[in-house]
C-alpha cells in the first residue's frame, strides 16, 4: 500500500519524502476505516431490533438524517440529508436504528441512486411495513471540484414503496412533513 502512495505522489508531481507527506499514507488508511466502515455493518441485522408491543399504524418520519459517502466513480465525497418515512404494519424500529442503517449503507463506495433504494428496499423487506418513502438530497464534490464545477447543484433522489406508491395522500403527507 505504501508504494501506491509513493507512486501517487510522484504522479501528481509531489515529493513523497517531504515532511508534511511522510505520515500521510498512514493517516489516509486510518481515515478509510471510518469512511468505509459500512462494509462491516449488516443493515438487515440492525433492523432485527424491533418493538412489537407498541402498536402504531400512523406514519413515522425522521427527516434530515445527515450522511457522508464516497462516490464510487470518482472516489470523492458526497454528503447531505436523508428523510425517511414509513407506515408500520406490526413492528416499529428505534429511531437510532434508522440512522444506523443510513450509516451502514452510506459508509461504502456508493452512488446516491443506489443508496436511496438500498435503504428503502432493505427496510421494506426486513420490517414489512405498509409503505416506505426515502428522499435523499446531496452535494457531490465531483460536481463542484471537477467537470462543470457547479457549486449549487444538489441531487435529489427518492424511493417510494408500498402504500406511498399507491396512495397520493400518504405521499403528500410525507412530503409536507419533510419540507
N, C-alpha and C positions, 0 to 999 in steps of 0.2 A: 504494500500500500504506500509505503514511503516513496518508492520510485515513481508512483503515479503523481504525487505532488511535486517531486523534483522535475519530472517531465512537464507538468502543467506550468510550473513557474518559468521554466526555460521557454516554453511555447508562447507565453504572453510577454516575454522579454524581461522577466524579473530574475533577480539573483536569489536563489534558494538559501544561500548562506548569510543573507542579510539578517541582522539581529532581530528585527521585527517579524521575520518569517520563520525563524528557526523552530519555534514550537507550534506554528500554525497547523501542520498536519495533525498533531495530537489534539489541538483544540477543535478542529473540524470533525474529527472522528468522534470526539466526546459529544459535540452538538448533534451529530447524527443519531446518537442514542435516543435523544428526546424527539427530534424531528420525525423519526421513523418508528417510534415506539408503538404505533398502531398495529404493526405486524405481530407484536407479542400479545395482543389482546383479541379475544374471540367475542365479537358482538352478540352472538347467539347465547353464549354463556352469561353475558352481562344481563340479558333480558330474562334470564331464568328466575330472577329475584322479583317476584310479583306479589301483589296483595289481592287476596280473594275475598276477604271479609268486608271490604269497603265497596259496596255496590255503587256504581256510578254509571249512568248511561248518557251523561251530558258531555259536551265537548271539553277536552282538556288541551290547553295551548301553552306552550313555552316558547316565547319569542326572543329573538336577538341573542341566541347562543353564539358566542364568539368562537371562531375556529381559525386555525392556521394549517395550511397544507403546502405541498410541493408539486408543481406541475410536472407530470411525467414526460412532457415533450421538451421542456427547456431546463428542468431542474432549478426553477425559480419559484419563489413563494407566491401563493395566492391566499387571500385571507378575507374574512368578512363575517357575516352572521347567517345563522340558520334559524328559521322559525318553524316550529313543529306542532302539529295538532292531530289529535285522534279522538275517536268516539269509542270507548271501551265496549267490549262485549261482556266478558266476565272478569277480566283481570285489569288491574291498573299497575303502573310501574312507578317507582320513586323518581322524583324529578332529577336527582343526581345521576340516575341510570341513563336518562335521556342524554345528558351531557356526556357521559362516559361512552355511549355508543357513537355520538358525533366525533369524539376524540379518537376512538378506535379506528374509524374509517378515514378521518382527515389526516392522521399522522402516518400517512403512507404516500407513495408516489400516486398521484391522482389526476383526474380531470374533474372539473366541477360537475359535469353532467352525470358522471358515474357516482360521485359522492352523494348527490341528491337521491338518485334512485336506489343506491345500496341501503341508505338509511330507511327509506320508505319500504322497500321490499323486505328487508330483514325484520323490521317491526311488524309488518303485516303478516309475514309467515310465522313468526315466533309467538306473537300475542293474539293473533286472530281477532283484531278489533273490527268494529263495523266499518271503519274507514281511517285512512291516514292521509295527511297532506304535509308536504315539506316544501318550503321555499328557501332557496339559498341565494344570497347576494354577495358578490365578492369582487375585490380589486385584484387584478392579475399583474404582477410585476413584469411579466413578459410583454404586456401591452404598454407598460409605462417606460421600461428601460430599453426596449428594442422594438423592431417592427415599426409601428405607426407612432410610437411614443405619445400615446393618448393618456393623459393623466386622470381624466374624469370618467372614463368608461367603467361601468360596472356591469358584470354579467349576472343575470337573474335566471335561475333555473327552478323548475318546480316538478314535483312528482305527486300525482293525485291517484289515490287508491280507494276502492270500496265505495261507501256512501258519498264521499266527496266527489267522486266522478259522476255518480248518478243523480245527485240532488244539488241543484244550484244554490238552494237556500243555505245548506251546510257549508258549501264552498264560499259563499258570500259572507257568511258569519265569520268563518276563519279569517278571510281577508280583512274584515273590519277589525278583528282583534289584533292583527299584526301591523296595522297602519299606525 
